[in-house]
Amino acid sequence: MVFLSIEDDTKDLYLFINSPGGWVIPGLGIYDTMQFVQPDVQTICMGLAASMGSFILVGGEITKRLAFPHAWRQ
């Protein structure tokens, strides 16, 4: 994300999520990076966003969070 934001900070970044969750510390690192970079990060839930995956999903720009029709968020 940092590399892409340095390359062009005018284009939104897209983060596609399909995750059963994971460890807290690495997840917070991803979340903090999403908040740090200049362009907006759009988050899209493609399948499952559970546990830390759901935390990362809601870390996207507030008006740019999406989920596919049959996606699960727990």
Contacts in CASP RR format, 6 or more apart in sequence:
PFRMAT RR
TARGET T0000
AUTHOR 0000-0000-0000
METHOD contacts of the structure
MODEL  1
MVFLSIEDDTKDLYLFINSPGGWVIPGLGIYDTMQFVQPDVQTICMGLAA
SMGSFILVGGEITKRLAFPHAWRQ
1 13 0 8 1.000
1 15 0 8 1.000
1 33 0 8 1.000
1 34 0 8 1.000
1 37 0 8 1.000
1 41 0 8 1.000
2 33 0 8 1.000
2 36 0 8 1.000
2 37 0 8 1.000
4 11 0 8 1.000
4 13 0 8 1.000
4 37 0 8 1.000
4 39 0 8 1.000
5 13 0 8 1.000
5 37 0 8 1.000
5 38 0 8 1.000
5 39 0 8 1.000
8 39 0 8 1.000
9 37 0 8 1.000
9 38 0 8 1.000
9 39 0 8 1.000
10 39 0 8 1.000
11 39 0 8 1.000
12 39 0 8 1.000
12 40 0 8 1.000
12 41 0 8 1.000
12 42 0 8 1.000
12 61 0 8 1.000
12 64 0 8 1.000
13 37 0 8 1.000
13 39 0 8 1.000
13 40 0 8 1.000
13 41 0 8 1.000
13 42 0 8 1.000
14 41 0 8 1.000
14 42 0 8 1.000
14 44 0 8 1.000
15 34 0 8 1.000
15 41 0 8 1.000
15 42 0 8 1.000
15 43 0 8 1.000
15 44 0 8 1.000
15 56 0 8 1.000
15 60 0 8 1.000
16 44 0 8 1.000
16 46 0 8 1.000
17 43 0 8 1.000
17 44 0 8 1.000
17 45 0 8 1.000
17 46 0 8 1.000
17 47 0 8 1.000
17 49 0 8 1.000
17 53 0 8 1.000
17 56 0 8 1.000
17 57 0 8 1.000
18 45 0 8 1.000
18 46 0 8 1.000
18 47 0 8 1.000
18 48 0 8 1.000
18 49 0 8 1.000
19 48 0 8 1.000
19 49 0 8 1.000
19 50 0 8 1.000
19 51 0 8 1.000
19 52 0 8 1.000
19 53 0 8 1.000
19 56 0 8 1.000
20 48 0 8 1.000
20 50 0 8 1.000
20 51 0 8 1.000
21 49 0 8 1.000
21 50 0 8 1.000
21 51 0 8 1.000
21 52 0 8 1.000
21 53 0 8 1.000
21 54 0 8 1.000
22 51 0 8 1.000
22 52 0 8 1.000
22 53 0 8 1.000
23 52 0 8 1.000
24 52 0 8 1.000
27 52 0 8 1.000
27 53 0 8 1.000
27 55 0 8 1.000
27 56 0 8 1.000
30 56 0 8 1.000
31 55 0 8 1.000
31 56 0 8 1.000
31 59 0 8 1.000
34 41 0 8 1.000
34 56 0 8 1.000
34 59 0 8 1.000
34 60 0 8 1.000
35 59 0 8 1.000
40 60 0 8 1.000
40 61 0 8 1.000
40 64 0 8 1.000
41 59 0 8 1.000
41 60 0 8 1.000
41 61 0 8 1.000
41 64 0 8 1.000
42 60 0 8 1.000
42 61 0 8 1.000
42 64 0 8 1.000
42 65 0 8 1.000
42 66 0 8 1.000
43 56 0 8 1.000
43 57 0 8 1.000
43 58 0 8 1.000
43 59 0 8 1.000
43 60 0 8 1.000
43 64 0 8 1.000
43 65 0 8 1.000
43 66 0 8 1.000
44 66 0 8 1.000
44 67 0 8 1.000
44 68 0 8 1.000
45 57 0 8 1.000
45 66 0 8 1.000
45 67 0 8 1.000
45 68 0 8 1.000
45 71 0 8 1.000
45 72 0 8 1.000
45 73 0 8 1.000
46 68 0 8 1.000
46 71 0 8 1.000
47 68 0 8 1.000
47 70 0 8 1.000
47 71 0 8 1.000
47 72 0 8 1.000
48 71 0 8 1.000
48 72 0 8 1.000
48 73 0 8 1.000
48 74 0 8 1.000
49 56 0 8 1.000
49 57 0 8 1.000
49 67 0 8 1.000
49 71 0 8 1.000
49 72 0 8 1.000
49 73 0 8 1.000
49 74 0 8 1.000
50 72 0 8 1.000
50 73 0 8 1.000
50 74 0 8 1.000
51 74 0 8 1.000
54 73 0 8 1.000
54 74 0 8 1.000
57 65 0 8 1.000
57 67 0 8 1.000
57 73 0 8 1.000
58 65 0 8 1.000
59 65 0 8 1.000
67 73 0 8 1.000
END
